[in-house]
Amino acid sequence: MKSQSDSPMCDFDEAFYGTATLGERGQLVIPAEARATMDMQPGDKILIMRHPVQKGLVMFKLSHARQFLEEFSRTLDQMELQQAASPLPEDATHSAPVDGVEEEGI
């Protein structure tokens, strides 16, 4: 059985719950162990999105996705406040040359 910790991180081999077969009406049954670990209950809203790189789907319990986005937004706000409190020196705002080659002027 996979670990039941509250940590969002897990070993790679703990990330797999098996397979499911797509039914005629497009329905999937999420394995019981995955539902238990992710605290998914009947009636929960599940966010399903396309994987940004690979051909596949990613799913999240909507409340968990919302919590992640709220935490992400707070972190961005804090970073913006920190940046406003200590602006970069003017010469640090210019881009660095790529592979030692400086950009030519237009």
Residue, then its C-alpha position, 0 to 999 in steps of 0.5 A: m500500500k502507498s504511503q498515506s502522508d499529507s505531504p504532496m511529495c512522494d517517491f516516483d513509484e508511489a505516484f502510480y495507482g494502476t490503470a483504468t479502462l475508458g467506458e463507452r460513455g467516456q467514464l473512468v473509475i478512479p482506483a479506490e486507493a487513489r481516491a482514499t489517498m487524495d481524499m476524493q469523495p462522491g460529488d467532489k468536483i475534479l479539475i481535468m486538464r491537458h498535460p502541458v508537455q506530454k499527450g495526456l491528462v492531469m486531474f486534481k480535486l478542485s479544492h486542492a487546485r484552488q488552494f494551490l492557486e491561492e498559495f501561488s498568488r500569495t507567493l507572487d504578491q510577496m515576491e513583488l513586494q520584496q522586489a519593490a522594496s529592493p529594486l535591482p541596480e540599473d545595469a542589472t536590468h540589461s540582458a546578459p550576452v548569450d554564449g559570450v556574443e553581445e547583441e548588435g544594435i538595431 
